[in-house]
């Protein structure tokens, strides 16, 4: 087994040779935000969509634009508003009176990286138009179905503070995001660096393309082959099941959880842990990989009860308790 792991490590390190140059190039425009940049890469490598939540001005949009520029991918930005229509996202059919035929005009969803800015400002019809694209990697316009080119990733942002004129995301859509990230303010030192670099009247140059989309697709194939021990697989299943039946695992969370994580959480937690190991040049997954990405995978999949809210307990505090008390292999 050790020989196989050594070979896997070498394969991972070879396939992941693009990661340091990519991080260095993104570092030219992004100060700090290591957590955000790494999780965006995990979403890209594990083929999972990412939901970013944070107050304005924390470089959410800039990070996504920089990532698209670095991997030489097609990027489009959708600024969601309450008066938006599904055709504004996926496209529409246009009738030509001269020929008497319809032509298809594709919408901005036809890109590799799609930034859905302030996604919770869009009405339900527009949000549902994203579902087919996010889950099936295809778009239906009229009676035609168009496949989306790979890699395809939706990176959505939402403002947690301002609620006026917003529409809460339906559970079905929230569950389709592999990761939900909570972006926080930079440190004082990072803020000082931001001042030095960004306080100019002209925009700084965009990052250069240092990775090709084909390299990302090759890395995904390698991630599929990363070794995961049966004990780690059992640990992932126990973590997810503990959000549904905490009493079975002797966790004092009775009456706290209204809705536990879905089986999609098990799949995404496995893939995200493998991608986390890949970024560290390892061909095998450790329990620490699972714990590192676990909160991002589970925080939006666990719904707490009114009793938990009355005790000021959030889904994050409950998930943290599960991580703290569940035995680690």
N, C-alpha and C positions, 0 to 999 in steps of 0.2 A: 504493500500500500504506500510506503514511504517513497518508493521509486515513482509511483503514479502521481503522488502529490508534488514531487519535485518537478516532474515533467509539466504538470498543470501550472505550477508557479511560473515556470519559464514561458509557457504559452501565454499566460495572463500578462506577464511583464512585457512580452513582445507586442501583444495586441494593445496594451495600454500605454505604449510609448508616447502616444499623442497627448496624454493627460497633462504632464508638466508644462509643455509649451502652451497648451490651451489655457491652463490656469494662469500662467505668466502673462499671456496676451490679454486675458480678461482683467488681470490686475492693473493693466494700464489705464483702464477706465473705471474700475470698481475698487473703491477703497474699503478694506475690511470685508464684512458680509461673507466670511468664509463659509458659514453654515448655509446661507442662501445659495451661493455658487455651487457648493458640493451637492446639495439636494437637487438643484436643477440638473446637474450632470447625472445623478442617480435616476431621476425621472426619464432623462433622455436615453440612458443606457438600458434601463429596465422596461422601456416602452410603456411608460405610465404617465398620465396627465398630472399636472401639479396645480394646486390652488394656493395662492399667496394671499395672506391676510396681514395687513399692516396699515398704519396711518400714512398719509401722503408724504412724499419726499424721502423715502428710504431706499431709493434706487431699484425698486421692483421692475419698472419698465425698462430702465437702462440696463439692468442685468440680462433681461431676456433679449433685448436688441443686441447686446454685446455677444451673447452666446450664439445667436443666429449668424452674426458677422464672422465669428471665429470658425464656425464649421461650414462656411460657404453655402448656407442653406437659404431657401426662399423664406422671407419673413413677412408677415402681414399683421397689422394691428387693427383690432375692432374696438371702437369706443362705444360701449353700450349705453343706450339712452332709453327712457320709457316709451318713446314713440317709434322705436325700431321695429322693423318687420323681418320675418324669417328670410325673405328674399335678399335682404341686405347682408345676410350671412352666407347663405349657400348659393345664391344666384337665382336667375329666373329665365323664362323663355320670352323672347321678343318676336312679335309678329311682323313680318315684312309684307306690306300691301302689294309691292311690285311682283313678288314671286308667289305670294299666297302661302308661304311656309313660315315655320317657327325656327329661330336660331337660339341656341343656348348661350347665355352669358354667365360664365362662372363667377362666383362670389369670392370674397377674400379668404374663405375657408380653404381654398385650394393653394396651400403653402405647406412648407415643412414645419415651421414653428409659427403658431398662431397665438398672439397675445390678446386675450379677451379681457380688456380693461374694464374694471368695475362691473363685473358680470352680473351682480345682483341688482343692477339698475334696469336690466332688460325684462320685459314681460314674459309670462310663462311660455307663450308660443315661440318666442325667439330662443329661450333656454332649451326647449324641447327640440328645436331644429339642430342644436349642437349634439344631442344625444346619439343620433345615428352616426354622425361623423366621429365622435369620440369612441364609441363602442365598436362599430362595424368597420371603421376606416373607409367609409364610402358615403356618397351623397346622392340623393335622388332628386332630380329636377324634372318635373312633369312625369313622363313615363320612362325616362332614362336614368340609369344608375351609373355613377362615375366613381371609380376607385381613387383614393387619395394616395399620393406618392409617399414613399417611406424615405427617411423617418418622418413621422407625423406626430406632433405633440401640441396639445393645447395647454397653455400656461395662463391661468385666469387669476385676476386680482380682485380683491374686494376690500372696501373700507369698513373696519369694524365699528367705527364711532358714529358716522353719519348715517342715520336710518331713514331720513325723510326721502320719499320718492324711490324706495328700494323694494325689491321683491325677494323674499327669502328663497334660496335655492331649494328645489324639491329634493327629498331624500334620495330618489333614484339618480339624480344628477350628481349630488355630493358624493355618493358611493362610487361613482365612476372615476373620481380623482384618486390616483394612487397615494399621493401625499398632500397633506394640508400643512403649510408652513406658517408659523407666526413670526413675522419679522419685527425685530426690536431696534431701538436706537443704537447708533454706533457708540463706542467708548470715547472718552475725551481725546485720547491720542489719535484715534481714527478721525474724529471730527476736525482736529487740527490739520491732519493730512488732507482732508476734503477741502478745507479752506485754501490750502496752498495750491492744490491741483485744479479746483473747480471755480474759484472766485475770479472768473475772467469774463470779459464781455463777448467772447467768441467761443463756440463749442469746441471741445477737444476732438482730435481726430478719431474716427471709428477704428476699432481693432481690425487687424489684418486677418485674412482667412488662413488658419494654420492647420485645419483638419478638413478632410473631405467627408461628405455624408456616407460614402462607402466604408470608411474606417469605422464609423459608428455602427453600421449594420454588421460588420465583421466582429466588432467587439460584443455585440448582442449574442452572436453565435457562441463566442467563447464563454460568455456569462452563463449560458444554458448548461455548459459542461462543468461549471465550478462544483466541486464536491461539497456535499452537505451530509453530515453523519445522521444516522437515524435518530440519535438522541436530540440533535438540534431540531430535526423535523418534528419530533414529539413535543419539544419545548414550544415551537411555534403554534402547533395545534392546541396545546394546553392554554397558551396565552389567549388565543381567540375564544376558546370554549369558556374560559374563566370570565369573559365579559357577558356570557349568556347564563351560566350556572355557577356563580361565585361560591355558593354553599358547598358544591361538590369538591371544591379545592380549599375548603376551610377558610374562606375569606369573609371577613365581617362586613359584607356589603349588602346585606338583606334590605330590600326595599329602596335601594339607591339607583339601580339600573333599570331603565324602562325598556331600552332596546339595545341588544348586544351587537357585536360586529358580525358581518355576513361572511360566507365562505370566500367572497372576493378578497376579504382582508387577509386570509391565509395565503392566497396566491400572491398578493402584492407584497406581503411581509417577506415571503420567501425570495421573490425576485429582487426586492429592494436590499435585502441582506446580502444577496449574491453580488449586486452592483456595488455595495459598500465595500465588500471584500476585494472586488476587482480594482477599485480606486486605490486600494492599499497594496496592490501587486500580489495578492494572495489567491491561490487556486482552491481555497477551502473556506468555509464559513464557520465562524466562532459564535458562541452565544452573545458575545459583546457586539458583534455586527447586528444581531437581531435587536438588542436593547438600544443600540444607537439610533436605529431608524424606526423603532416600534411606536414611539409617541407620534411621529409624523404620519404613520400609516393608520393608526387607530383613533386619534383624537376626534375625527369627524364621523366616526362610525359608531360611537357609543353615545346613546341619548340617556340623560339622567332624569330621574323622577322629580316631581315637585318637592318631595321630602328632602331630596339631596340638595336642591336649589335653596330650600329654606335653611339648610345647615351650611350654605355657602360652599357646597362641594360642586366642582365642575367635572366634566368628562376627563380632563387632564389629571386631576387629583386622584380620581378613581383608577385610571390606567396606571398611574405611578404607584399606587398601592399594590396593584396586581404585580407589577414588575418587582417591587420590593419584597413581596412575600411569597411569590411563586418560586419553588426550588429551581435553581439554575443547574443544568447538566455539567 
